[in-house]
Amino acid sequence: KRNIVSLNYAQREKENNEDDALRLARINDRFKREGKPVLKKLPGWKCDIRGIKKYEDLPAECRNYIETIEAELGVPVTMVSNGPGRDEIIMRK
């Protein structure tokens, strides 16, 4: 699992044209030096979200989770997977 701290470092390093293995090694090294994990507890949702096609139709707790990730990373979440199928993706602007 990737946490928000490592995703944030990955996003910042994305502009560098390094290959992925080198970038990941740099991110891990930087995280070891600077990373201070912050745990946030967010309420979950207990309903099945498969088949939902619109972001607005997701449970409020699910939208809050996605928006928290956006706020922490400072980048928009443009695709939300809501099932194992390739077509089970909610596209966002």
C-alpha positions, 0 to 999 in steps of 0.5 A: 500500500502506498500512503499519502506521504509517499504519493505526495513525494512521487507527485513532486518528483514526477516532473523529473525525467528519471526512470521509475525505479530510480525515482522510487528509490529517491522517494523512499530515501527522502521519505526515510529522511523527512517523512513523518506519517500523519494518520487521519481517521475518516469515516467509512461507507458500508454500501456497495459502490459498484455500478455508480457512474457519477461522482455525485452519486457516491456516498458522502463518506467516499467523496470525503475520502477522495477529497481528503487525498486531493487536499493532502496531495495538492493534485486532483483525483481524476479517476475513481475505480469502483470495481475490478472491471476496466469499465468500472471507473468514474472519470472526474474533471 
